[in-house]
């Protein structure tokens, strides 16, 4: 089974993920299942137009679940005194602390937290909730591939790491004029290889054999 994620509302994001999934389906006859936010009617309509009619829905956590995960977060963080220790927290091998801090910086626009505050605790709680949710999805042993373009920020960063941890191949598309795909196969690739990066092997090959031509093309591009 190929799991196709659609958490970003832009139509091109949806289309590119679906197209990657459908091409993968052509290669081996796998079933495609959509992963949508609950209430994403537009996304569901687009998925169904490609013949995908089975879905997992990521539901917004309820008031009581929010309280439960905030309480759990406070329990985990009560003895953590500094941000460095916070970022080193791993739960079931997932980088919960680091991913929480990354999302905290993005959504609060605060580039440096000097101490653990309530907004950081909320980010940590959401990461815990997402981790539990996606762990249940990947208990479906038939899922072997995930199509997911955005791999950063909660909850997508948690989805990405859970997939790799369960030895799923992740196909991450990028680009607008052309759709390029990077394939992730190992858990240790979770933070060192970005979608837009090319491999060192390819770079060294070009540097060795096409250095002069490559520099001319780069200069012409700029």
N, C-alpha and C positions, 0 to 999 in steps of 0.2 A: 504494500500500500504506500502511496505517495501522499504525504500531508502537505497541503499548500496553504501557507499563512497569508492573511490579509488584514493586518492591523493598521496600516497607513491608508488614509482615505482617498489618496490621489488615484484617479482611474488608470493612469499608466502603470502605477505600482501594481494594481490588481491585475491588469492585462498581462504584464510581463511575467508575473509569478504564475498565472494560469498557463500561459504559453509554454513556459519552461516545463511545468508539470505535465502538460499534454504531450509534449515532445518526448519526455521521459516515458510516458505511458505507451507511446508508439514503439519504443525500443523493446519493451519487455511485457507489455500487456497488463501492467499494474492497474489497480484501482486508485482513483484520485479522491481524496477527502479534503474538504475545505476546513480551515480553522479561522473562524470569524469572531469578532466581538459581538456579543448579544445585542440585537437591535440593528445590526448593519444590513439594512434591507437592500441598499444599492449593491453592496458586495455580493449578497446572496443571489440577487437577480443576475449579475454578471457571471457568477459561477455556474448557475443553472443554464445560462445561455450556451455554455460550453459542455453541457451534459453532466456536470458535477452536481449531484443531488444529495450527498451525504455530508454532514457537517459536525464539527465540534464547536461549541460556543463558549467563548471566554466571558463569563458573567461578572459584572461589577460586584465587588464584595458588599454584602449587606452590612447594616449597622452592627449587628451582633458579631459577624465575622471580623469586622474591622476592630472591634473591641478585643476580640480573642487574639488577633495577631499583634495588636499593639501591646497587649499584656505579655504575650510570648516574647516580643522584641525587648521589652523592658527587662524581662527576666534574664535574657541572654546578655544584654548590654550593661547590666547593673555593676559589673566589676571592671568594665572597660573604661580606661581613664583618658586615653588619647586617640587621635584620629588614625595614627599609624596602626595601632592595634585593631581598631575598628575595621580598617581596610584589609587586614589579614584574616578576618573571620571567614571560614569555609564551613558550609553545612552540607553533608553528603557530597563532598568534593566540589560543590558549586561555590563560586567566589561571591557569596552573598554580600559581604561587607564592601568589597571593591565596587561591585556593580551598583550597590545602593548609593555609595558616595558619588559615583559617576553621574547617576540620574539626579541626585541632589544638586550637584553643581549646575547641571543643565537647566533644571526647572526653577531653581531659585536665583540663578545667575550670580551665585556666590562662589567665586573661584577657590576659596580656601575657608574651610570651617576650622576654627580654633578649638572647638570643643563639641561634644555630642549634644545636639539640641533636639527639640521635639520634631522639627521637620526632617531631620536625619533619621529619627526613630520611625516616622511615618514611611519614609522611603524604604527602610529596612523591613518594616512590616509588610509592605506591598511586595517586596522581593520574596519574602517567606511564603506569602499567599500564592504568588505566581509559581514558585518552585513546587509547591504541593500540587497545584492544579496540573502543571505540565507533566509531573512525574506520573500522575494517574493516567494521562493520555498515552504515555510511552509504555505503559503496562500492556498495551495492545501490541503483541509480538509481531503482528503483520506489518507494522510500520517500519520501513527500512530506509526511507528517503524523506527529507524535508526540503521544501522550496521556501526560502525566506530571504528577502532582499536586505532589509534592515537588521543588523545584528547587535546594535547598541541600545542601551537604555532599557529600563524596566517597562513592560514585561518581556520585550523581545530578546534582550540579552540573556534572560533566564531560560527562555525557550531554546535559544541557540546552544547554550551550554548543556542543557538537559539532553538535547538531541545527540550531541557529540559524545556525551557520557554514555549514552545507550548504544553507541556505535552506529548511529545513523549517518548516512552521507547527507551533507547539507549543500544545496545548490543555491548560491546567492547571486542574484542578478544585479547589474548596475548599468548605468548609462541611459540616455534618452533617445539619441539618434540611432544608436545601435544597442542591442541587448547583449552584454557580455556576462559570462557566468564563471564564477569561481567555485570550485568544489572543495569543501572541507571534509576531511576523513578522520582526523585525529583530534582528541581532546586538547592536546598541547598546542593546537593551532587557534585556540579560542581567542587569544589576545595578541598574537604576533603577526597575523596575516590579515590585512584589511582587504575589502572587496576589490578596491581599485589597484592594488599592488600587483606587479608582475613578479615572477619568480627570480631568485638570484641566478639560477641556472640559465634562464633566458637572457638576463642582463649580461652575464659573463660571456655567453655565446656571441651576442651582438658586439660587445666590447672587443672581443678577440678577432672577429672576422669582418666586422662592418663598422669599425670605429669612425673612420673618416666620413663615410657616407652617412652614418647615423648623426654625427655632429652637424653636417650640412642640413640634414632634414630638420633637426631640432631648431637650428638657427632660422631656417626658412619659416617654420611654424610660428616662432615667436615674432 
